[in-house]
Amino acid sequence: MSDKVISSEPSFSSHLLYVMRENPVTAISFFMFAVLLFCAIFGPSIVPYDPLASNTSNALSPPSAAHWFGTDNLGRDVFSRVIVATRLDLSISIAAVALSFVIGSFLGACAGYWGGWLDAVLNRILDTIMAFPLFVLAMGIVAALGNTVENIIYATAVINIPFYARLVRAEVNIRRDAGFVQAAKLAGNSDARILAFHIFPNSLPPMMVQISLNLGWAILNAAGLSFIGLGVRPPTAEWGIMVAEGANFVISGEWWLALFPGLWLMFAVFTFNLMGDGLRDLVDPRKRT
């Protein structure tokens, strides 16, 4: 008779495969995200041209075998710039969402579990942030601090904090008097341990959907700031800058300058929107049984 102990909980890899088999849309979205990650990591090494190298003799060339997405007004290869820009835009999006997730989750969890004056103060602060049009608030922060990549990340994180704080507060507030929490207290666990290891993991599934949506919004926010001149400075390859520069040439017929960066931006946002359900199922404890 075997002495091996059979675990009732599947491994992460087997659970991931199960989620993708059950939801083909999730499998497609994960593949699309893998494409974006590949471009972000290896893009600068695989593109056929230097994204910053100009060649005015070849300026405004339409898409061809030599230049798949054409060239811009300085003769730079649009395809190379679009692919290389993936690293910067993904970095801004992931860093901003990670920062807002950590801060918002911590504040919301504390407010939802202990309540009282902490909950009241946090709600008033969140109400103040939400009272502003969020993109306008991001514009104000970047304009005041300066349009650097770090400040774009901070501005995007600030406008996303209320989403996580309010969602976590509601989820924790619902579960703080649940039976499994009372059992954990009787077992001698501290409030901090109960909050971190018992309540918070059960609050993650709805937050995963919010994370996937915010990743798309963060990319749009960064591109929007660049489009109006408050984002990353030229000649850096960034989707918002490329769309803004290409918009000036649409009327004269050079449609490819704005089209291809815009399509790649749409592809990234669409990917994150599709990933929500899959991320939720991956972290849902009830799906792992």
VOGU-3710 file (C-alpha; in Angstrom, 3 decimals, decimal comma):
1> msdkvissep> 0,000/0,000/0,000  1,406/3,368/-1,000  2,437/5,814/1,719  1,986/8,814/-0,574  -0,464/11,491/0,473  -2,808/12,507/-2,310  -3,541/16,235/-2,308  -7,166/17,230/-2,850  -6,094/20,591/-4,292  -4,764/20,637/-7,862
11> sfsshllyvm> -1,489/22,310/-8,764  -1,509/25,785/-10,264  -0,513/24,503/-13,712  -3,281/21,886/-13,816  -5,791/24,437/-12,563  -4,645/26,887/-15,254  -5,159/24,256/-17,945  -8,586/23,448/-16,525  -9,632/27,116/-16,602  -8,486/27,493/-20,211
21> renpvtaisf> -10,281/24,328/-21,289  -13,497/25,440/-19,619  -13,396/28,924/-21,144  -11,877/29,171/-24,643  -12,058/32,981/-24,482  -9,689/32,853/-21,506  -7,255/30,697/-23,472  -7,361/33,170/-26,369  -6,817/36,139/-24,042  -3,850/34,450/-22,345
31> fmfavllfca> -2,320/33,751/-25,771  -2,838/37,398/-26,756  -1,202/38,497/-23,499  1,712/36,144/-24,213  2,152/37,893/-27,583  2,262/41,275/-25,830  4,766/39,988/-23,274  6,946/38,543/-26,019  6,959/41,900/-27,830  7,694/43,742/-24,581
41> ifgpsivpyd> 10,597/41,484/-23,601  12,181/40,670/-26,960  10,806/43,488/-29,135  13,955/45,650/-29,229  15,970/42,584/-30,300  13,693/41,324/-33,072  12,552/44,503/-34,835  14,142/45,006/-38,267  15,070/48,678/-37,758  16,222/51,025/-35,041
51> plasntsnal> 13,005/52,717/-33,840  14,827/56,043/-33,387  16,845/56,011/-36,605  15,532/58,506/-39,151  15,888/58,393/-42,934  14,306/61,459/-44,498  14,804/60,124/-48,005  12,332/57,368/-47,163  9,850/59,505/-45,214  6,100/58,843/-45,370
61> sppsaahwfg> 6,450/55,613/-47,337  3,281/53,489/-47,366  3,278/49,902/-46,024  5,478/47,623/-48,092  7,549/44,449/-47,863  10,477/46,478/-46,523  8,379/48,476/-44,047  5,305/46,507/-42,999  3,607/49,472/-41,305  5,189/52,147/-43,493
71> tdnlgrdvfs> 7,424/54,973/-42,293  6,685/58,250/-40,514  7,533/61,825/-41,474  11,149/61,324/-40,345  11,560/58,029/-42,181  11,431/55,902/-39,028  9,978/52,418/-39,381  6,484/52,429/-37,848  6,423/48,656/-37,253  9,639/48,791/-35,221
81> rvivatrldl> 8,347/51,714/-33,184  4,997/50,023/-32,480  6,641/46,808/-31,282  9,289/48,557/-29,165  6,629/50,798/-27,591  4,952/47,685/-26,140  7,562/47,481/-23,369  7,034/51,061/-22,231  3,234/51,002/-22,335  2,969/47,640/-20,589
91> sisiaavals> 5,471/48,747/-17,950  3,470/51,889/-17,206  0,203/49,957/-17,055  1,426/47,079/-14,873  3,401/49,316/-12,499  0,499/51,741/-12,034  -2,061/48,998/-11,446  0,253/47,114/-9,063  0,832/50,271/-7,031  -2,861/51,156/-6,864
101> fvigsflgac> -3,753/47,533/-6,050  -1,363/47,355/-3,087  -2,318/50,747/-1,617  -6,040/50,472/-2,327  -6,293/46,898/-1,048  -4,458/47,739/2,178  -6,598/50,813/2,901  -9,852/49,114/1,929  -9,098/45,971/3,953  -8,283/47,975/7,096
111> agywggwlda> -11,357/50,171/6,713  -13,658/47,222/6,039  -12,370/45,112/8,928  -12,016/47,661/11,714  -14,484/50,315/10,521  -14,992/53,321/12,798  -13,180/56,589/12,177  -10,729/54,934/9,779  -13,592/53,885/7,530  -15,180/57,344/7,676
121> vlnrildtim> -11,937/59,185/6,864  -11,071/56,827/4,012  -14,520/57,173/2,453  -14,265/60,978/2,484  -10,827/60,853/0,825  -12,090/58,454/-1,836  -15,161/60,618/-2,406  -12,863/63,596/-2,966  -10,787/61,722/-5,551  -13,868/60,367/-7,318
131> afplfvlamg> -15,436/63,842/-7,443  -12,878/64,829/-10,110  -13,042/63,564/-13,679  -10,290/60,988/-13,323  -8,454/61,781/-16,545  -8,502/65,481/-15,691  -7,084/64,656/-12,261  -4,309/62,627/-13,899  -3,610/65,564/-16,204  -3,317/67,895/-13,212
141> ivaalgntve> -0,941/65,581/-11,342  1,355/65,111/-14,348  1,264/68,820/-15,193  2,219/69,698/-11,604  4,938/67,063/-11,160  6,293/66,957/-14,724  5,663/64,593/-17,605  8,052/61,768/-16,787  7,321/58,046/-16,870  7,406/57,873/-13,061
151> niiyatavin> 4,877/60,689/-12,687  2,577/59,100/-15,267  2,669/55,902/-13,196  1,913/57,811/-9,974  -0,944/59,759/-11,570  -2,480/56,609/-13,045  -2,135/54,807/-9,708  -3,829/57,623/-7,785  -6,933/57,632/-9,979  -7,217/53,823/-9,700
161> ipfyarlvra> -6,846/53,549/-5,903  -10,550/54,219/-5,159  -11,652/51,248/-7,281  -9,648/48,758/-5,204  -10,217/50,442/-1,849  -13,999/50,446/-2,214  -14,181/46,945/-3,651  -11,973/45,415/-0,948  -13,767/47,354/1,782  -17,112/45,917/0,665
171> evnirrdagf> -15,779/42,361/0,360  -14,041/42,453/3,765  -17,028/44,092/5,440  -19,256/41,244/4,246  -16,927/38,509/5,495  -15,563/39,894/8,765  -18,341/38,235/10,806  -18,491/35,021/8,766  -18,249/31,631/10,428  -14,744/30,837/9,182
181> vqaaklagns> -13,522/34,159/10,599  -15,014/33,386/14,013  -13,390/29,965/13,897  -10,024/31,537/13,087  -10,397/33,916/16,052  -11,210/31,026/18,373  -8,099/29,252/17,101  -6,011/32,145/18,411  -5,212/33,974/15,175  -4,549/37,698/15,386
191> darilafhif> -6,701/40,189/13,504  -3,892/40,949/11,071  -3,384/37,253/10,295  -7,115/36,671/9,866  -7,355/39,632/7,523  -4,302/38,662/5,466  -4,731/34,885/5,242  -8,443/34,207/5,694  -10,526/37,166/4,509  -8,374/38,822/1,855
201> pnslppmmvq> -7,822/35,696/-0,327  -11,597/35,283/-0,532  -11,862/38,876/-1,753  -9,472/38,363/-4,670  -11,822/36,927/-7,354  -13,831/40,127/-7,982  -10,627/42,134/-7,719  -9,048/40,182/-10,565  -11,767/41,421/-12,892  -11,070/44,969/-11,717
211> islnlgwail> -7,330/44,488/-12,272  -7,827/43,344/-15,858  -10,072/46,325/-16,596  -7,674/48,753/-14,920  -4,747/47,438/-16,949  -6,584/48,446/-20,102  -7,648/51,789/-18,625  -4,069/52,489/-17,513  -2,765/51,981/-21,047  -5,482/54,257/-22,424
221> naaglsfigl> -4,713/56,839/-19,744  -0,988/56,828/-20,556  -1,717/57,025/-24,281  -4,220/59,828/-23,694  -1,705/61,852/-21,699  0,869/61,390/-24,435  -1,692/62,329/-27,080  -2,303/65,738/-25,480  1,400/66,347/-24,821  1,538/65,498/-21,098
231> gvrpptaewg> 2,918/61,991/-21,444  6,225/60,557/-22,527  8,311/62,985/-24,548  9,239/62,402/-28,215  11,172/60,807/-29,827  10,422/57,951/-27,428  8,352/55,223/-29,088  4,947/55,242/-27,375  1,525/54,446/-28,815  -0,163/57,671/-27,725
241> imvaeganfv> 2,614/59,829/-29,179  2,522/57,895/-32,439  -1,246/58,278/-32,776  -0,979/62,011/-32,024  1,777/62,492/-34,584  -0,047/60,377/-37,164  -3,303/62,293/-36,724  -1,678/65,314/-38,368  -1,127/63,340/-41,578  -4,462/61,523/-41,915
251> isgewwlalf> -6,014/64,299/-43,994  -3,087/64,271/-46,427  -3,502/60,515/-46,947  -0,809/58,982/-44,725  -3,346/56,883/-42,822  -0,876/54,237/-41,638  0,856/56,584/-39,191  -2,127/56,639/-36,818  -3,853/53,394/-37,801  -1,265/50,800/-36,796
261> pglwlmfavf> -0,338/52,269/-33,379  -4,060/52,686/-32,711  -4,772/49,070/-33,656  -1,969/47,795/-31,401  -3,307/49,945/-28,568  -6,782/48,514/-29,156  -5,326/44,985/-29,221  -3,706/45,493/-25,796  -6,837/46,940/-24,185  -9,022/44,217/-25,724
271> tfnlmgdglr> -6,643/41,552/-24,376  -6,892/42,829/-20,808  -10,669/43,125/-21,008  -10,922/39,487/-22,082  -8,628/38,259/-19,301  -10,911/39,278/-16,424  -12,980/36,105/-16,111  -9,932/33,866/-16,451  -7,988/35,699/-13,742  -11,008/35,523/-11,451
281> dlvdprkrt> -11,323/31,764/-11,929  -7,590/31,272/-11,333  -7,648/32,800/-7,836  -11,145/31,691/-6,777  -10,708/29,067/-3,994  -14,030/27,484/-4,947  -12,762/26,753/-8,458  -9,756/24,821/-7,135  -11,745/22,047/-5,505
//
